[in-house]
Amino acid sequence: MLLISCPWCGEREETEFHYGGQALVAYPANPDALSDEEWAQYLFFRDNPKGDFAERWVHTAGCRRWFNTVRNTVTSEFTS
């Protein structure tokens, strides 16, 4: 079982959390000016690195708060 450390509740089992995708994805500055292809890039295309990766998680079975964290995609170890 993977243990995830919630900043507010402490360490809990992974079944209490849901993955929210890549962290720090900036909303387009002028969304009305984007083409369909640019919207598709913003909505559906994300990085998929091997190694440390900034992610968003939500503690659904606990405090229900969202938080950003860094997880190693090879070892699944949370580094921050």
N, C-alpha and C positions, 0 to 999 in steps of 0.2 A: 504494500500500500504506500502510495506517495503521500508525504506530509507537506502541507503548504502552510506557511506562516502568514496569517492575516495580521496586518498592522494594528488592528483594534482588538481582536479576539485571541491572538496567539496561534500556536501550531494546531492544525486540525487535519483530518483525513481529506483526501482529494474529493471524495464523494459529496462534500459540502460545498464545493465550488463549481463554477462554470467558466470556461475559457471565453474570453471576449475578443480575441484577435490581437493583431499587432498594435502596440502602443505608439503614441506620439505621431499619428497620421493627421496631418494638418488639413482642415476643411478648406476647400478652394476659396481664394480671396474674392473672386467674382463668379459665382456659380452660374449665373444667367448667360455668361459668355462661353461656357464649355460646350463642346460638341458631344455627340453621343459617345464617341470613342473615348474622349477625355473623361466623361462621367463613368464609363465602364472601367477605365484605368483606376479612378479614385475608389470606386465601390468594390471591385472584385480582385484587383491585383495587389498582392502583398509580397514582401520579401520572404524568402524561405532559406535562411542561412544555416550552415552547419556550425554550431557553437553558440555563443551568447546571443540572446534575442530578447528585446523589450516586448512585454506582453501585457494585456489587460485581463484581469480576473475579477469575478464578483463572488462574494461569499453568500451564496443564495440560501444556505441552511443556517446562517448565523446572523450577522449584523446587516446583511444585504448591501454592503458598501462595495464600490468599485475601487480597485487599486492597480497601480502599475508595478511590475516586477521584472527582473531579468532572469531568464531560465536558459540553461544550456540545453540545446535541442538534441545533443548526442547522449548526454547522461541523465537528462531530466532534472538535474540539480538546480535549485533556485539559488542564485548568487547574491541577490539583493532584493 
